[in-house]
Amino acid sequence: MRKLTKEMAREFEIYLYEEERNKNTTPPYLRNLSLIMEWLNGKVIDEAVALAYKMYICERYAPPLFAKLYDKSNLPCVGISSG
């Protein structure tokens, strides 16, 4: 279990800029990393936290029609069950 630190995020940013061939892919990766770090709010990353984040993303960003078709007890967009 580890915490995602600002230093780790900066190292990832440097890695992306050094290794990425397409300049258009790096900014979305960094935005997503920033959102994850904000959501974590200093929490240690373990399996339960990772699954909770997947559920959060699924619930927040699933299209309305998709949300109507599936309830929270069966979240196929992340392949996990909330129960």
C-alpha positions as a Markdown table, in Angstrom:
| # | Residue | x | y | z |
|---|---|---|---|---|
| 1 | Met | 0.0 | 0.0 | 0.0 |
| 2 | Arg | 1.3 | 3.4 | -1.0 |
| 3 | Lys | 0.3 | 7.0 | -1.0 |
| 4 | Leu | 0.4 | 8.8 | -4.3 |
| 5 | Thr | 2.6 | 11.8 | -3.7 |
| 6 | Lys | 3.2 | 15.0 | -5.6 |
| 7 | Glu | 6.7 | 13.9 | -6.2 |
| 8 | Met | 5.5 | 10.7 | -7.8 |
| 9 | Ala | 3.1 | 12.7 | -10.0 |
| 10 | Arg | 5.9 | 15.0 | -11.1 |
| 11 | Glu | 8.1 | 12.0 | -12.0 |
| 12 | Phe | 5.3 | 10.6 | -14.0 |
| 13 | Glu | 4.9 | 13.9 | -15.8 |
| 14 | Ile | 8.6 | 14.0 | -16.7 |
| 15 | Tyr | 8.4 | 10.4 | -17.9 |
| 16 | Leu | 5.4 | 11.2 | -20.1 |
| 17 | Tyr | 7.1 | 14.1 | -21.7 |
| 18 | Glu | 10.2 | 12.2 | -22.3 |
| 19 | Glu | 8.5 | 9.0 | -23.7 |
| 20 | Glu | 5.3 | 10.1 | -25.3 |
| 21 | Arg | 5.3 | 10.5 | -29.1 |
| 22 | Asn | 2.0 | 12.2 | -29.3 |
| 23 | Lys | 1.8 | 15.6 | -27.4 |
| 24 | Asn | -2.0 | 15.3 | -27.3 |
| 25 | Thr | -2.0 | 12.3 | -25.0 |
| 26 | Thr | 0.1 | 13.7 | -22.1 |
| 27 | Pro | -2.3 | 16.5 | -20.9 |
| 28 | Pro | -5.3 | 14.1 | -20.4 |
| 29 | Tyr | -3.1 | 11.7 | -18.5 |
| 30 | Leu | -2.0 | 14.5 | -16.2 |
| 31 | Arg | -5.6 | 15.8 | -15.7 |
| 32 | Asn | -6.7 | 12.3 | -14.8 |
| 33 | Leu | -3.9 | 11.9 | -12.3 |
| 34 | Ser | -4.7 | 15.2 | -10.8 |
| 35 | Leu | -8.4 | 14.2 | -10.4 |
| 36 | Ile | -7.4 | 10.9 | -8.8 |
| 37 | Met | -5.0 | 12.6 | -6.4 |
| 38 | Glu | -7.8 | 15.1 | -5.4 |
| 39 | Trp | -10.3 | 12.2 | -4.9 |
| 40 | Leu | -7.7 | 10.3 | -2.8 |
| 41 | Asn | -7.1 | 13.2 | -0.5 |
| 42 | Gly | -4.0 | 11.6 | 1.0 |
| 43 | Lys | -5.5 | 8.1 | 1.3 |
| 44 | Val | -3.3 | 5.1 | 1.0 |
| 45 | Ile | -4.0 | 3.2 | -2.2 |
| 46 | Asp | -5.1 | -0.4 | -1.7 |
| 47 | Glu | -7.5 | -2.7 | -3.4 |
| 48 | Ala | -10.6 | -1.3 | -1.6 |
| 49 | Val | -9.7 | 2.3 | -2.4 |
| 50 | Ala | -9.1 | 1.4 | -6.1 |
| 51 | Leu | -12.5 | -0.3 | -6.3 |
| 52 | Ala | -14.2 | 2.6 | -4.6 |
| 53 | Tyr | -12.6 | 5.0 | -7.2 |
| 54 | Lys | -13.8 | 2.8 | -10.0 |
| 55 | Met | -17.3 | 2.9 | -8.6 |
| 56 | Tyr | -17.1 | 6.6 | -8.2 |
| 57 | Ile | -16.0 | 7.1 | -11.9 |
| 58 | Cys | -18.7 | 4.7 | -13.1 |
| 59 | Glu | -21.5 | 6.4 | -11.2 |
| 60 | Arg | -20.3 | 9.9 | -12.1 |
| 61 | Tyr | -19.5 | 9.5 | -15.8 |
| 62 | Ala | -21.8 | 6.6 | -17.0 |
| 63 | Pro | -24.2 | 7.8 | -19.6 |
| 64 | Pro | -27.8 | 8.3 | -18.3 |
| 65 | Leu | -29.2 | 5.5 | -20.4 |
| 66 | Phe | -26.5 | 3.1 | -19.1 |
| 67 | Ala | -27.3 | 4.2 | -15.5 |
| 68 | Lys | -31.0 | 3.3 | -16.0 |
| 69 | Leu | -30.1 | -0.1 | -17.4 |
| 70 | Tyr | -27.9 | -1.1 | -14.4 |
| 71 | Asp | -28.3 | -0.6 | -10.7 |
| 72 | Lys | -25.5 | -0.1 | -8.2 |
| 73 | Ser | -25.6 | -3.8 | -7.2 |
| 74 | Asn | -24.2 | -4.7 | -10.6 |
| 75 | Leu | -21.7 | -2.4 | -12.1 |
| 76 | Pro | -20.6 | -4.0 | -15.4 |
| 77 | Cys | -18.7 | -0.9 | -16.5 |
| 78 | Val | -16.0 | -1.7 | -13.9 |
| 79 | Gly | -16.5 | -5.4 | -13.5 |
| 80 | Ile | -17.2 | -5.3 | -9.8 |
| 81 | Ser | -20.2 | -5.5 | -7.5 |
| 82 | Ser | -20.8 | -2.9 | -4.8 |
| 83 | Gly | -22.4 | -5.5 | -2.4 |
